[in-house]
Amino acid sequence: QVQLVESGGGLVQAGGSLRLSCAASGRTFSSYHMGWFRRPPGKERTLVASITNAGRTIYAESVKGRFTISRDDAKNMVYLQMNNLKPEDTAVYYCNSWFPVGSWGQGTQVTVSS
């Protein structure tokens, strides 16, 4: 099963930026579709951005124009560049793959202060 480790979260003021990283295991990473998810306090986990194995990207409406997902297949990495952060972006952020679906990691906490 694909193992995932997220990093790069932190505390930032509204309007600031963060870059999240996700390291994935697997010798066939380039064939995986990848996504970033988030779970705000007291809410369900939802998909924020995805990138196919061909590099096609899709974003949730709430982050369009502010977040950018990218991948480096040579390093088995996927990234989420987050700009113009808002307090409502506060959440634990996770990455995952399909297919195969990976094991959920610990996530990385992003806190945006107003």
N, C-alpha and C positions, 0 to 999 in steps of 0.2 A: 504494500500500500504506500502511496505517496506521503512522505513526511514533509511538513511545512513549518517554517520558523519565520515569524514576523519580527520586524524591528523598525526603529526610527520614530516612534511616537514620542510625545512629550507635551509640555504645557506651552502654549503660545497665545499671544494676544490676538484679538480679532483683527483681520487684515493680514496676518502673518502667513508664513508658509512652512510646510514640512514635507519631507520626502520619506515615504515608507518603503521598506524593502522586504521581500519575501524570498527566502531560499527554499528550493524544492529539491527533493531527492528524485532519483529515477534516471535511467539511461536514455529514456525516450522523451525527455522533457519537451523537446521541440514539437512533439505531436500533441501535447496537451493544450486544451483551452484553459485559460486562467482568469480568475476573477478576484476582485477585492470586495469584501462585505464589511458591514459595520453593525454593531449592536449598541444603540444609545441606551442610557440608563432606563431600565424599566420597560424597554421595548424589544420587539423581535429583531432578529438579524436579517438584514436585507442586502441585496446586491447593489453595489455602488458603481462598479465599472468592470468591464470584461474585455478580454483580448483573445481572439481566436489564434489557432496555430498558424494562420496566415497573416496575422497582424491586424485584423479588422477589430475596431474598438466600438463599444457601446457604453453609454453613460446614463445613469439615472438623471432625471430632469433636474433634481436639486443640486447637482454638482457640475452640470454641463458648463463648459467655458471656464471652470475653475480647477478641475482635476484632470490629470493626464495619466493614463496607464501606459506602461511600456514594458518590454521584456528583453532579456539578453539570453538567448538560447545557449550561447557558449558557456555561460556561467550558471545556468539553471536558476535565473533570477527573474522576478517580476517586481516592478516598482509602481508607486503611486505618488505622483507629484501633486501636492495640494497647495493651491494658492488662494489668496483672499479668503482665508478661513473665517467661518462664522461660528458663534456659540452653538448653533444647532448641529454643527459637525462633530461635537463632542460625542465620543463613542469609543468602544473597543473595536479595532479594525483587524480583520482576518483576511487571509487569502486562501483560496482553494483551487483545485484543478478539476477538470472533467474532460474526457474520460481517460483514465480512471478518476473517480472522486477520491481525494486525499483525506487523511485524518486531520481534523481541525486542530490547529495549534493553539497556543496560549493567547495569541493576539497581541496587539500593541495598543496601549491606551493613548488616545489623543484628547486633550482637554483644551478648549478654546475659551479664553476669558474675554468678557466684554469690556 
